[in-house]
Amino acid sequence: MELKNDTEASERRAIPARRSWFHRESISLGEIAVQTFAVVLGILLALGIDGWKKDRETRENVADAMRAVNVEIAANRKDLQRQRDHLLAEQSALVAEAKASNDGGKRACYENTGWDGIGGPLLLDAAYQTAIATQAFSHLEFARSQAIAASYGMQKSYLDYHGRIVDLVLRGTPASEDFCAGLLGELANLAGTVDQAYATALATFAPAATP
């Protein structure tokens, strides 16, 4: 009997005590605060880096767009200045011809000896339209965007008026030499207005970037 009791006692000592499913420990509010701060800081840093990268890409895209617009306006201005000089020279030739002949006759403008055509300047707006499509102007100062837009608006007006004069001349409607010279003078004056708009737009760019 005593042996049995000793065996049972040994078995009870051999069985390990059951562990609780829930292990309770004391909670440190300071540790929780540190961990929370670390998580929040990591998120903020990630957002900050991402925002910085996007801002940098935006600045680079805007700079590229403005360089292209700058080059385009400068090229358009040179071409328009050549066109204006040609129109003024042709106008002077027609005026001189009218004074020399003094016949008062009317003929198609292109039948006059002093008529040398009005050509057509190659005024582009591809860079400007691309800048609009990529919303580059939304990141510029209003005054700068306005000056650039005004130059292209005047450019369009010139091209439209140039086209109307070409249509008028090609109809071959008889006109005096003075009338034909007046058409050239009006077109040359408009070219001068566009040239001033170009100059205002180019002045908004850094001097180093202007060709």
Stockholm file with secondary structure:
# STOCKHOLM 1.0

chainA/1-211         MELKNDTEASERRAIPARRSWFHRESISLGEIAVQTFAVVLGILLALGIDGWKKDRETRENVADAMRAVNVEIAANRKDLQRQRDHLLAEQSALVAEAKASNDGGKRACYENTGWDGIGGPLLLDAAYQTAIATQAFSHLEFARSQAIAASYGMQKSYLDYHGRIVDLVLRGTPASEDFCAGLLGELANLAGTVDQAYATALATFAPAATP
#=GR chainA/1-211 SS CHHHHHHHHHHHHHSCCCCCSSCCCCCCHHHHHHHHHHHHHHHHHHHHHHHHHHHHHHHHHHHHHHHHHHHHHHHHHHHHHHHHHHHHHHHHHHHHHHHHHCCCCCBCGGGSTTCCCCCCCCCCCHHHHHHHHTTGGGGSCHHHHHHHHHHHHHHHHHHHHHHHHHHHHHTTCCBCHHHHHHHHHHHHHHHHHHHHHHHHHHTTSCGGGCC
#=GC SS_cons         CHHHHHHHHHHHHHSCCCCCSSCCCCCCHHHHHHHHHHHHHHHHHHHHHHHHHHHHHHHHHHHHHHHHHHHHHHHHHHHHHHHHHHHHHHHHHHHHHHHHHCCCCCBCGGGSTTCCCCCCCCCCCHHHHHHHHTTGGGGSCHHHHHHHHHHHHHHHHHHHHHHHHHHHHHTTCCBCHHHHHHHHHHHHHHHHHHHHHHHHHHTTSCGGGCC
//
